[in-house]
Amino acid sequence: MIAEIGAFAMALALALSIAQGLMGLIASRRDSRAEATAATAQATAVLCVLAFICLIIVFVRSDFSVATVTANSHIDKPLIYKIAGAWGNHEGSMLLWCLVSAVFGAILATARGQQSVGLWSRAVGVQGLVTAGALIYTLFLSNPFARLDPAPMQGSGLNPLLQDPALAAHPPLLYLGYVGLSVPFSLALAALLEGKADQAWARALRPWTLLAWTCLTLGIALGSYWAYYELGWGGWWFWDPVENASFMPWLVAAALVHSAIVTERRGSLASWTILLAIMGFGLALLGTFLVRSGVLTSVHAFAVDPQRGIAVLVLLGIALGAGFGLYAWRAPKLSQPTGFAAVSRESMLVWNNFGLAVAAAVVLIGTLYPLLVEALGGGLISVGPPFFNATVAPLLAVLFLILPLGPMLTWRIGDLKGALKKLAPAAALALVTLIVALVLTSWRAVPAIGLALGVWLIAGGLIYLWTRIQRGEGRMAAKLALLPLAVWSMSVAHIGAGVLTIGAVAETGFRVEQSVGLTPGEGVAFAGRRVTLIEVGETEGPNYSATRANFRVDSASGAHTISAERRFYPTSPMPTTEVGILSSLDGDIYIALGESVRSEAGAWSVRLYYNPLVHLIFLGAAMMGLGGGLSLVSLARRRKMAA
Amino acid sequence: MAVRRRDQRLMMIAAAGAVLVLAAVLTFAGLRDSVVFFVAPSELATKAEAGQRIRLGGLVVEGTLRHEADGVVFFNVTDGAAEVQVRYVGLLPDLFREGQGVVAEGRWQPGAAFEAERVLAKHDETYMPREVAEALKDRGEWRGTETP
């Protein structure tokens, strides 16, 4: 019964979202009609919420007459993972997509701000069509409420690798980011239809781009963190097609966050901002297609279905066709940009956008190249980390080289000499880092340059913060209190990029790994420490049994015990690895337990990793996310003050 | 002032062009050098050059998995027509199993075991790497029900 209510709510939501689309697009000039559109958007959202609640209920009640529950749940699963299981599968995650799109549509309809009626109602209309597209796909190609007859007594359980708190939050965050990009897309199309993209429009756009970017940042970081401690491969980023699928929209969203600032503050770059908004959503849909269609071999695997892939491709074609078509037709009519000098805040933001867009294009080429070669009959190939490291890293290096300059320059015409003079200490510090790193690593240029760039970003960000603090009056506390939140948010995000850079470079450049076979009591010298296998035993968890190995790590700071496990879930034929991690200030000792060695009685194969400064990667990403969040708060405050 | 504005614009366009050229050169050089071809065991002799980085895919032959001391692992990979021994130092992925699909990335020398640097098995136990499925279908060894 619950499942039928859910399916019915979805069908009703589909009808309403189509109505929302048509009403928003056709009857855009009249206030009363626009309000009716807004009410429809709210009703669509309520129905999607209802459908999603129904899905959670059937998961919590383990209703195995519903196919999705049978395929992805199990009676013995802890409650939290029963709930998370609702969106931890293809069908449920698509319903989540619809839900987020509908709720964003309702928020867009409720928060009109200073937008003109036409622009506002058209944006709500386009968002309605986006929701309708997602609902059509979900209802007809991946209905989460499809019934099984007869119902089995037990489900097949959620893949044990996915029973993890970080991974319960990872898909919703990514979806908030992906679907968050649909709102800038709707606003961009509305602006093209209206033939107007002014500063009020950019003001409405900014929070959505920030929200999408922040959620993508946190979602990707959580996924990377999960891969690091759960997969047991010692790495945190593999340039896998599925990772690239989220990285490309992230790059474009980052560009959009910055170009929208220029459009809001100066009125220029409007048509570029619109183009980015269209591309951002296009890449988000492409990401969904790559993940769901299985056209690319990935270290991640999802249940794949070619028919679904083609349907996503059709939706992508419609969205991009409408977007680019409207752009080609209407963008030339948009007002001409106001000028700015080659050295100015605007020009630096143009460089930022240029660098990020080129990086996104390179990742796109690398990701799609295997498909192209195969289509042309060139055989099956893969493009791996060496390609992406060799292309994306230099581009980001150029971008990071100019990043600290941007905030130091004023709008319209900037003072390059003055900015460079202020940044001189940061440059000196970076230079010292470069030389010291070169000497210590016996002239390994790549990691040394990377570390120097990280230091340059952090020191440059701190100098900017300091110059802004100095501008205030009175005592230090008063100066700090007067500092606008926008300054904090920008500094935290930029310094976070530097912290992440240092972590990524250190981990990639100086990681140590070693495979050994150990018998209990046996030790091995590793990365300046001594790792000893103490014992190996069997243990029982709530819904699994495990082989657990205890290790002692002796270092200069004392002895620590850590344990690593191989878990066997009765619901899954595959064992999973629980790595043992010993974190210290300089990095992680990371131990993964393998199988018993057949040629040597009582010995176990063990893989040891030393991942220097790896925590800085996740700290940096968290800082970038925090910067995005602070910026959102600052925008909300400003809007409240303006109202 | 008007002339200077034009000069500035030219400089910006030139710099942007330089970055684009850099990106294009890096991309094409990268695609030439770091693309990895997928090869089935029976194609090793004809398709792969000695020492070239390739992806070897097929089914892990039952009963051939052997763990040596110091983390060295041996197993055989087959596409039904030929069998190749793979040597790998490290931990096999959790989803690695005898009789199932696997992709090993590494280098091969005639007369020696395939030296794998990376072994990929899939998160999903019902999933078969697409390259493996294609290779098995070419050999007529495909037993799956649906075409991936």
Interface residues (C-beta under 8 A of the other chain):
Chain A: N159 L161 L231 G232 W233 G294 V295 T297 V299 H300 A301 F302 A303 V304 P306 G339 A341 A342 S347 V350 F354 G355 V358 A361 V362 I365 G366 Y369 V373 G379 L380 I381 S382 V383 G384 P386 F387 A390 T391 P394 L395 V398 E513 Q514 S515 V516 G517 S572 P573 M574 P575 T576 T577 A592 G594 E595 S596 V597 R598 S599 E600 A603 S605 V606 R607
Chain B: R5 Q8 R9 M11 M12 A16 V19 L20 L22 A23 L26 T27 A29 G30 L31 D33 S34 V35 V36 F37 F38 R55 R66 H67 E68 A69 D70 G71 V72 V73 V89 G90 L91 L92 P93 D94 L95 R97 V103 E105 L120 K122 H123 D124 E125 T126 Y127 P129 R130 E131 E134 T147 P148
